[in-house]
Amino acid sequence: MKFTPTTTLFFFCAAALANPVPAPTIVSCLTDGGLNVEQSPNWQTSTTPFNARFHYTPKAIVYPTRTSDVSKAVQCAVQHGVRVSPLSGGHSYSASGYGSQDGSLVIMFRDMTEVSYTGDGIVTVQPGAHLGDFALEIYKYGRALAHGLCPHVGLGGHAGFGGWGLSSRNWGLLIDQVVGADLVLANGTAVHISPTENLDLFWGFRGASPSLGIVTQYTMQTHEAPATVWGLTAPKEIGIVANVWQGGKDIEMAGYYMGNQDDFDRVITSLLSATGPPSATYVQERGWIAALTEADGGAPLATKGTAEPHDTFYAKSLVVPTYSPITKVALAALVQYFTTAPLPANMSWFIQFELWGGGNSAISSVDARATAYPHRHHHWTCQFYGRTTASWPSQGTAYVNGLVNSITDHMQGTRFGAYANYLDPELAGWREKYYAAITRDWQEFRRKLRKDDFVVIRNCPPVSKMKRFKLETILHSPEAERELQKALHAEPHQQ
Ligand SMILES: Cc1cc2nc3c(=O)[nH]c(=O)nc-3n(C[C@H](O)[C@H](O)[C@H](O)COP(=O)(O)OP(=O)(O)OC[C@H]3O[C@@H](n4cnc5c(N)ncnc54)[C@H](O)[C@@H]3O)c2cc1C
């Protein structure tokens, strides 16, 4: 057969159609960068969040092992216009680590869990570490930190919006113990932030880090682990929660005291003289790890190799200002509500009143404008949690809202806040409730950042839509300083 130019051309085109050169995709960008990527319809395990009410299907999941992997992943996402969402322990109340919508690139910190004790009380930890494993690891060096109660919660999300535990009145929120961090910004640049480097970012990071970028490592100042733990101008050594359970007739007060027995006896006697004698008491002297285990309900702190827990729930929070304690009328309305309102089938609930503030609390002793954490002048954080072992009942959300409204309807003049770690995706007026106290400082902070054209980090709830920005405006080089001055006198960016 004689090949004419036409037939040659025909064969060339046919070959190209049979083997088209694939267009670059986000997945090829990630794999070409040497990243470990999962993209499969059968990834049920990786995409099942703690709260079974939600399910989002990511575009792909990437598993970084170092900061530069996160930078590369963000750059690929920018290139392909895909939203990015970091996920550490996966315990967000609304599965926000999956991006709160389908189609995100999820940066999952499963393989970044390293904890290193560097001496002098300083520890570095990667965001995928779980609270329980972290507590056990630093205790090997006789060290401890204040943080939340559940062993499977991840450092990355927990430290993002505060991080409260029973030792927080003594040592502060988890963010108050952070002295540095590595952060990947929305343009993929990695920066170190600390009280002496990138101070603006360090401010915003402590209280709203998911609005700024992706944390790849924390540096924290630990404390000597107390030898014994027992457990209202309460001394700061006391951490306390009052729990009300559905069907229960009692209020359970639980907590611990970080000090000696004589002091504990004195403190608890004075507290009980105000509340009246309890129907039952249980007081034990514990070491630090046993106290943490008991506070989380007895589950082992070590999470490696254990099954990930799940729940099906809707939760809300009320952060109660110090100037306006919950009134007796409001409490009576709450009791009236939960003793009379019909409870949806298959549903149970609990309410946890957590003592955060008070004159002696380390949380309140931090200057209200020193960090982006917005609730320094608040006494209690109350959590209202409805759950089911079946599918979520249609009236379940309304029931939980009713618990909260029974209080707020009777305290109309009080500006309650909400705690972003107890994330409520249906909260009306969430920006005000999560962030009101820092809004002015945040606007000023944003004015220092150079405006760019799109948002890439997808997180919930953002303080404001964070624009991609150039790092040099944050670094205090002479040019950056000039830029900063210009930006400071420019109009605020549109959100
Ligand atoms: C059973 C249980 C018990 C809890 N107990 C407490 C408690 O005692 N005290 C308390 O304060 N809170 C408590 N919480 C709330 C908990 O602190 C938050 O849900 C927290 O955000 C979970 O963090 P995570 O890393 O596990 O979740 P994820 O779902 O992985 O992340 C939560 C959010 O943070 C973002 N994020 C995650 N990693 C990073 C990162 N590296 N950089 C930037 N952003 C990131 C995610 O995108 C997401 O928006 C509890 C939650 C549960 C489910």
The ligand as a MOL file (V3000), in Angstrom:
LIG
                    3D

  0  0  0     0  0            999 V3000
M  V30 BEGIN CTAB
M  V30 COUNTS 53 58 0 0 0
M  V30 BEGIN ATOM
M  V30 1 C -15.8870 13.8970 71.2110 0
M  V30 2 C -15.4080 15.3280 71.1920 0
M  V30 3 C -14.9140 15.9020 72.3490 0
M  V30 4 C -14.4660 17.2310 72.3370 0
M  V30 5 N -13.9960 17.7930 73.4950 0
M  V30 6 C -13.5450 19.0660 73.4750 0
M  V30 7 C -13.0300 19.6680 74.6670 0
M  V30 8 O -12.9710 19.0630 75.7190 0
M  V30 9 N -12.5930 20.9610 74.5750 0
M  V30 10 C -12.6400 21.6820 73.3990 0
M  V30 11 O -12.1960 22.8360 73.3880 0
M  V30 12 N -13.1320 21.1320 72.2610 0
M  V30 13 C -13.5870 19.8490 72.2750 0
M  V30 14 N -14.1050 19.3060 71.1350 0
M  V30 15 C -14.2100 20.1240 69.9220 0
M  V30 16 C -12.9120 20.0160 69.1030 0
M  V30 17 O -11.9210 20.8280 69.7090 0
M  V30 18 C -13.1730 20.5030 67.6620 0
M  V30 19 O -14.1600 19.7230 67.0610 0
M  V30 20 C -11.8930 20.5100 66.8380 0
M  V30 21 O -12.0050 21.4530 65.8010 0
M  V30 22 C -11.5630 19.1510 66.2760 0
M  V30 23 O -10.2860 19.1610 65.7300 0
M  V30 24 P -9.8630 18.0000 64.7090 0
M  V30 25 O -8.4920 18.2880 64.2280 0
M  V30 26 O -10.1270 16.6770 65.3380 0
M  V30 27 O -10.9600 18.1940 63.5760 0
M  V30 28 P -10.9060 18.4290 62.0020 0
M  V30 29 O -12.2630 18.0400 61.5390 0
M  V30 30 O -9.7480 17.7410 61.4000 0
M  V30 31 O -10.6880 19.9990 61.8850 0
M  V30 32 C -11.6110 20.9370 62.4200 0
M  V30 33 C -11.4500 22.2840 61.6750 0
M  V30 34 O -10.1150 22.7510 61.7970 0
M  V30 35 C -9.4960 22.8630 60.5040 0
M  V30 36 N -8.1400 22.3320 60.5800 0
M  V30 37 C -7.7830 21.0610 60.8560 0
M  V30 38 N -6.4630 20.9240 60.8050 0
M  V30 39 C -5.9650 22.1340 60.4980 0
M  V30 40 C -4.6450 22.6210 60.2900 0
M  V30 41 N -3.5880 21.8240 60.3690 0
M  V30 42 N -4.4880 23.9340 59.9820 0
M  V30 43 C -5.5560 24.7730 59.8750 0
M  V30 44 N -6.8280 24.3460 60.0530 0
M  V30 45 C -7.0310 23.0460 60.3630 0
M  V30 46 C -10.3460 21.9950 59.5930 0
M  V30 47 O -10.2700 22.4010 58.2170 0
M  V30 48 C -11.7220 22.1570 60.1830 0
M  V30 49 O -12.3560 23.3360 59.7440 0
M  V30 50 C -14.5370 17.9750 71.1320 0
M  V30 51 C -15.0210 17.3860 69.9570 0
M  V30 52 C -15.4700 16.0830 69.9810 0
M  V30 53 C -16.0070 15.4750 68.7120 0
M  V30 END ATOM
M  V30 BEGIN BOND
M  V30 1 1 1 2
M  V30 2 1 2 3
M  V30 3 2 2 52
M  V30 4 2 3 4
M  V30 5 1 4 5
M  V30 6 1 4 50
M  V30 7 2 5 6
M  V30 8 1 6 7
M  V30 9 1 6 13
M  V30 10 2 7 8
M  V30 11 1 7 9
M  V30 12 1 9 10
M  V30 13 2 10 11
M  V30 14 1 10 12
M  V30 15 2 12 13
M  V30 16 1 13 14
M  V30 17 1 14 15
M  V30 18 1 14 50
M  V30 19 1 15 16
M  V30 20 1 16 17
M  V30 21 1 16 18
M  V30 22 1 18 19
M  V30 23 1 18 20
M  V30 24 1 20 21
M  V30 25 1 20 22
M  V30 26 1 22 23
M  V30 27 1 23 24
M  V30 28 2 24 25
M  V30 29 1 24 26
M  V30 30 1 24 27
M  V30 31 1 27 28
M  V30 32 2 28 29
M  V30 33 1 28 30
M  V30 34 1 28 31
M  V30 35 1 31 32
M  V30 36 1 32 33
M  V30 37 1 33 34
M  V30 38 1 33 48
M  V30 39 1 34 35
M  V30 40 1 35 36
M  V30 41 1 35 46
M  V30 42 1 36 37
M  V30 43 1 36 45
M  V30 44 2 37 38
M  V30 45 1 38 39
M  V30 46 1 39 40
M  V30 47 2 39 45
M  V30 48 1 40 41
M  V30 49 2 40 42
M  V30 50 1 42 43
M  V30 51 2 43 44
M  V30 52 1 44 45
M  V30 53 1 46 47
M  V30 54 1 46 48
M  V30 55 1 48 49
M  V30 56 2 50 51
M  V30 57 1 51 52
M  V30 58 1 52 53
M  V30 END BOND
M  V30 END CTAB
M  END
